[in-house]
Amino acid sequence: MPAAWAILLLFHPGGEGTEIYNDLEDKVTAFMVVHLGMLVFIPLFAAAVYLLTRDLEGTAARVSRIGLVLFVIFYGAFEALQGIGVGILVNELNGLPAVDEATREDLVQDFAEHVLIRGGLGVFVTIGSIGLVTAMIAAGVALRGRAGAPLSVPILFGLAGLLISAHPPPFGPSGLALFIIAVFLFLRSQATARVPAAMGQAGSG
């Protein structure tokens, strides 16, 4: 799932965010596909992180679960408005040839920069991003403290959360790659820990 999400994000149209209409005028389909996919992958990713810690107790595990809820609700709302909402608006304006270019640019920019959704500073994206980063760090701490994960796991989880919250490439795909690496390191540590235990049981038998 994280690999599929990373591949999807590679198709995210680029741009500085200062001329959104011009950036998306002829890339609406790709923009909409990516952000519709985001609405699918956001809860799936939250479920994946939850599954890693579902059998763990303690403060860190509980904090992670709270952060995941905030991530799904608020980052999902940000995606619906900033991604799908902006895409629909650009598409509708493309179908209105009577509207001049400057008016189109202003309408899209004003909508995208609304205080609730504007990239980096909007209420929804800020709360959702903080929720994700907090959830990832707390999950890593829980795995280290309760399941013996190596120190690299919480570090990679924290970096992954930061990069995923800034989802256009190269940030989002890089963050998802770090998450995959961290999970691999955790699973390897679990397998390594089971070998001595199994040998000890065999020797005592």
C-alpha angles and dihedrals in degrees: 000000000000089000091052091049091050091052091050091052091055087072093054108125113245131229142131094255093240096097102030097162093052090046093053104029093105098021102061096120094053091044093051094045092051094048095044086053089050090060088057098043097045095069091036091055091047089052091051092053090046092052090056091059103026094109094045126096130198140078096292093054091049092048089051092054092050090049091051091054091052090047094052095045103040102029088045090053090049090052092049092052104032096036109030096023094052091044092053092047093051091047092051092048090050087060093054106074091173091068111088122235096250092053091051092051092049094047094051094043093049092050094046092048096052110136092246097056114014112133115266097000106044121115095238098046093044095052092041093049093047088049092053096046092046091048093049096048092045091048090052092049091049092050091049096045099039104026104029097247115171119259090253090070099067090040093052091043091054093048090046092053092051093049096043091052087059088052108176115097134310091022104051097042090046091051092049090049089053090050091053090049091049092051090049091051091049094049091047090052090051092050091048091051092051094055097066090042091053091046090050092052091048091050093049089048 
